[in-house]
Amino acid sequence: MAIRHARVLDLPDQTEPYLVNGVEVDPATIAQPSDWDADHVIDSTGASDGDVLTADGAGGAAWVAPSGGGTPGVDYPTKTAVTLSSADILDLHNTPVELVPAPGAGKWVDAHRVSAAHLAGTPYTNGTYQGITIVSGDNVGTVADNVGRLTSAFQSQQGKAVTESATDSGDLAIYAYTDDAFTDGDFDLTVTVWYSIEDVPA
């Protein structure tokens, strides 16, 4: 059924009745903006991204950061993504790129999974590998090998299972590395590592 409005509803001089679904409504019974209770208007002023609206115990509400979630990577797995530039990739055999920082004494990085993705571009050349190697520390252990399809000119997304997560040394960073230089290519590679920080047994 059509709804007929005799005049815009929020005009202060509204006096003519109007019909809603065939029922006559007195405009005087409609709350105007000046009648609204400011405590019941949702206003995100001062809220940070991710905040939630929570009752304040006094009949109002406030924006607060979620609590009780713990620390990412410590209380639950987390992930980090690092984009390797073409310059990074071409020099990776000389200068490994840190993906996950060393966790500190008595801790080690437990890597769960890695992935790599790149857009189409000029492919890289490598006599041994099509992808990079993810290592712990100064090539102490291989976390995942042949990650990413750098020798392909086409867009690619690839997930890889972890080969070896734990190391005997502990407190080691996770790096992107290759022992055989890539040449010629020209596109970025984004590497993502899912991991948690664990205690080294005492």
Secondary structure, DSSP 4 states (H G I P E B T S, - for coil): ---B-SS-TT-TT--S-EEETTEEE-GGGSPPGGGS-GGGS---TTPPTT-EEEE-SSS-EEEE---S---BTTTB-EEEEEEEPHHHHHTTTTS-EEEE----TTEEEEEEEEEEEE-S-BPPB-SS-SSEEEEETTTTEEEEEEES-TT-SS-EEEEEE-S----SS-S--EEEE-SS--BS-B--EEEEEEEEEEEPP-
